[in-house]
Amino acid sequence: MAEYVDLETIKSWREEVNWEVETERLDFLRRLRPLIEKWKGQLTNLWKVFRPEEIKRLISDSAKRLILARYGDRQEEYQRFMAFVIQASEISNESKLELDEVALLQRLTNSWYGSNIHIRSPWISRYLFDICVKFDANYFDEEHRLEHFHMACKFASYDVVKKFLELGQDPNLLQRETGDSPLHLLASSTHRDDETIELLLRNGADPNAVNLSGSTPLHKLCEFRSPNHINLIQRFLVVCDEVGQRVHIDARDKEGQTPLYSALDYGQKEVVKLLLRRGADPNQNHQNGTTPLHVICHCYHDDEFVRLLFEICDEMQLTVQLNTRDQWGNTPLQLAVASLSPEIVDVLLNRGADMSNCIFPTSIVTYLPKNSLLIMKMRVASGALAVAEHLEAKGYRFSRSDALTIMKFFAKHDLFEKSSDLEKSMRDDREFTKYAKQITIVPSLSLYDLIHLRSEEEEELLTYTDYFVFTDQLPSGNYKLKIPERHQENCILHLCEKLSRGFFRRWVLDPFYELIHKRLPIECCEMVLKNLNNRDLCNICLAAAVQTSS
């Protein structure tokens, strides 16, 4: 009886609405909310209350408002209406919708799906899709059945996919425009889940299906970053084993990309480990000649990624080719040097990388934002010095020209101390002292301790790599020292002065001797230079370079 009263109320409200006016339709939806909240029993005759065109407008209005409302109470009333329509669409076999009503919902759902709303607001499209697929799949003609099966896979609608498969749907039916199989669609969807993937595989879906771009479902699975991505891929591979389907782990798409490259592109260490343990080739060449090691050395300042590759390959008794050249003639070592990744350079050299043709960059090309923080510039500078340090330790003849490359970076970014009274400022500022003592440069050496060290003492205790690691460990997105803001610049420039002092002193003697036309004994030159700051030493080197080239 209550249901009948509610229906009569809705009918009377409906007659008051001018369906051509959006504001009246929205007011109507708001009036429906308390009625929907109190509704008892299953609604089975909603379509007898509204005309199909009215339902279409209300659904469309709700979807639009949901996108605009985003969050809050107002959003809830539109959500409730769409959920209400889904419930009302639980039609029994005795009360099927007319075919034109089904077609209307099909067109509505397809139009929203085709408008990329599913990308911006996937859960809204899910509402629309659920409204449509509540009807028996047999009601769809062949074209719509194909579209909705693919959409069900895209949305990982387990029950709907299962229903289609029970009705005899081919699990490998391809999407016309892209050649994507249902597994492709599911693997590349933000809704993907292991249960629906397993359902498709156990019902005959081909794990090695190739779309028009040459990608397999495994390519797509490796192209995502999500909390459960590793579990999805593991489940995919395990189920393939259980159903006797051998996965082509090194399948190449039309660009020569394998699943391993896809995982590397997205920085997925755990996926890389999994693929290597499943037999992926660590030396596979991309069409441009790069290997996985090239990709890591070029794209990541992460020695752990390189170590991981070597450790897994050692475990699998595989040899990583260290000296393969890409089509531009670069070895992985050359890319690591150009990227100023000292820890990766160190790993490669210790593994036996050939540096006979290795060249230090002629310029330090960085992607630092124009107004990037000083600490980021210090990171680049320390990285360049650390790379040089590692190369020299293995016999590289570091030239004056190489040294000038680093000096030009210091000069360009003005990484020189502007004031020598930092120690006085520190003594006078208790807050600075407190924080400086809490900042660890290396174990047993705080920022406070470092500031008090003489240059000779600092050179004995710290390497360039120590400075690089220190800057690299600062919180991502912050890149600031945890000290009072008023001391940030002076403190960082003081660190730059400390870390580069020995470097400038090493390279300044010959340029200075040339500039004065060798008129002073070497001992006197050294005494003069000892009292100059880094800016002066750098200017001497740059001036000598200009004189030599002119």
ABEGO torsion letter per residue (X at the ends): XAAAAAAAAAAAAAAABBAABAAAAAAAAAAAAAAAAABBEBBAAAAAABBAAAAAAAAAAAAAAAAAAGBEAAAAAAAAAAAAAAAAABBBAABBBBAAAAAAAAAAAAAAAAAGAAAABAAAAAAAAAAAAABBAAABBAAAAAAAAAAAAAAGBAAAAAAAAAAGBBAABBBAAAGBBAAAAAAABAABBAAAAAAAAAAGBBAABBBAAGBBAAAAAAABBBAAAAAAAAAAAAAAAAAGBBBBAABBBAAGBBAAAAAAAAGBAAAAAAAAAAGBBAABBBAAGBBAAAAAAAABBBAAAAAAAAAAAAAAGBBBBAABBBAAGBBAAAAAAAAGBAAAAAAAAAAGBBAAABBBBABBBBABBAABBAAAAAAAAAAAAAAAAAAAAAGBBBBAAAAAAAAAAAAAAGBBBABAAAAAAAAABAAAAAAAAABBABBGBBAAAAAABBAAAAAAABBAAAAAAAAAABBBGAGBBBBBAAAAAAAAAAAAAAAAAAAAAAAAAAAAAAAAGGABBAAAAAAAAAABBAAAAAAAAAAAAAAAAX
